[in-house]
Amino acid sequence: MNALRNPIRLIPLLFLGAIATGTVLLSLPIATADGTRAPLMTALFTATSAVAVTGLIVEDTPTYWSGFGQVAIMAMFQIGGLGIMTAATLFGLIAGRGFGLRDRMATHVERSRLNLISAPSVIRMILGITITVELTVAIMLTLRFAMHWNMSWGQAAWHGLFQSVSAFNNAGFSTFSDSLMSFQGDWLILVPIGLSVIFSALGFPVMEDWREHGWRWRQWTLHSKMTLAGTLLLLIGGFAAILGMEWSNPGTLGPMDWGEKLLNAAFHSVMPRTAGFNSLDLGAMREETLVVNNVLMFIGGGSAGTAGGIKITTFMVLLAIVLAEILSRRDAGMFGRRFGHAIERQALTVASIALLLVLCATMFISSVTPLAFEDILFEAISAFSTVGLSTGITAQLPPSALFVLVMLMFVGRVGTITAATALALGGSERRYRYPEENPIVG
């Protein structure tokens, strides 16, 4: 009963319940296209991937799962996306000064303003934005599928809705076997999906700031400024790197005209930010491009949103700390604000734990499979950051490796939020301090 009264423990339990329910549903014969019962690991892996809005799959979604199974998967990643977005935002109300949450680096005045926001208001805001964006993108995709790709209106509506819900929740599931590779030249398919991913990955705190202050940048909170600045930095950097590295690659951008190259490089600078769709063959990308994807996936998107990873603000805090040390500055900070030491320590802790989990999972999977190390590392980061991109090795992994990925997806989706909040709420000052002595560093 104590666990049910503690929201930090309750959220993981609710997500475990959703995964268990999804596993049962996908284990029913009606969930598969041929009417046979899906193996337990297949059902568990798919349910975890859906609830954790990851997108990694061991079976092809449109051919293996029936209409019932696909609807169940869509319901799971809708619940998973809404659940983590709501939970992360409400944790901001609980923690107040919490890392990874609304105004975690803002002033006391900004925190006080957040605490006045009621939970029902937060939930109404999230539901309103979700429904509006998903319906808008679904209508746009439906019209394009029906009028340009000669689908029936029923097919177009289903594909449009599924892709739209998957995009907004950063799920990466698709009703097309090749994800979006068939539409790599269609701006009216890739652009709406990409914009939906970017918007939802910003997180509720940024949406709230925009709703309240519009484009009055000076009135935005430090959290929102850092999230937008980091997003812009990663999008431009990812776009330039992918475009330059893959420009002449015959397996990806090479055969395309310049317009399609720009479109797909931009699209793929967005997708590693935990969305999981792909319009290019990841298995054909150069190794250096995969390294760039690894970095983008590990960082992820904004806090209190549908994105995964260590979060942009964590990365920005770490970047500011490094720059402060290089420039011999006493304090680290951005936009005319300095960070507290607690925030710096929380950022270092979250990033270190994430890196340790990914490396441990990679080493374990490498020990049980002969697959290439770089492919396994890519898969592990994709699972932890709930991205869903893969070089195509997921279905080749043994059950033990799949179970490790299941654990990574769950921890990556729920663990970073709960751990960060626990760090924010659990801090206490000792009544004594040890004598100071500095070891040699470097």
GITA-V282522 format. One record per helix or strand of 3 or more residues. SS is the DSSP state (H for helix, E for strand). FROM is the first residue (numbers start at 0). LEN is the number of residues. Records with the same first field share a line. If there is no record, write none. Layout:
SS=FROM-LEN  FROM-LEN
//
This chain:
H=1-4  6-21  28-3  39-12  60-4  66-29  107-8  118-29  152-16  180-3  186-16  203-10  216-3  221-25  257-14  281-3  286-13  311-15  340-28  372-12  393-3  398-28
//
